[in-house]
């Protein structure tokens, strides 16, 4: 991903002092970008989606934990991040080749979108039973990764997972206003609205799933959460949607989302916000 961004800088004309050596000709950079993209879409992608890292022979792959060949990761820097890179390449070059690459990412995200409208960290194209088995084996053994130790069967705002996917869908829709991308985008917007607590905050996961206690503490995933960009990320996404789509119904949710920071602020000497307890 970092190399791809470097190529984008060069394709757009480079930055003074970016490197000591003379940058390669633009045609060479554009060729490298296209070959790299074709390799990713034709050989690395699984139904249009990606994980975080791979062995050179693609025999093993990882997101935040080891993934199976049938799995993709939505949590950054996974599938939505690759889609954003393809759209950046499209805007840098004007070449629809990158739009088609971004569309393949959209297909993976649409296939993995929860019926309620959000996204989980991971999608398994081998099906529900395969994903449950992964949680029962690989996920359950994730040291200090309690979010993978139980299968909730719902979607998450943790680590911006849902809003990263939703922001990519928004950006892709705005390129050509293709209505087939407005449908999953609208579902994602509605998911953010439906999941908001009346006081204005958001839970870590939604819809409410089975509760899993930890050390005799209650399951926290339905509680208002600030940790890992949950509340701020949702507010940012709704602001983007209001600005890009002119949807005034989002203003109330934006205001309530901002108000929850005031409503939950602790008093001195610890005048900060409660992230969550787990």
PyMOL commands that set and color helices and strands:
alter all, ss='L'
color gray80, all
select helices_A, chain A and resi 2-11+26-44+79-93+96-112+128-137+139-141+146-148+158-176+179-195+227-245+250-263
alter helices_A, ss='H'
color red, helices_A
select strands_A, chain A and resi 53-54+61-62+66-67+71-73+122-124+155-156+205-206
alter strands_A, ss='S'
color yellow, strands_A
deselect
rebuild
show_as cartoon
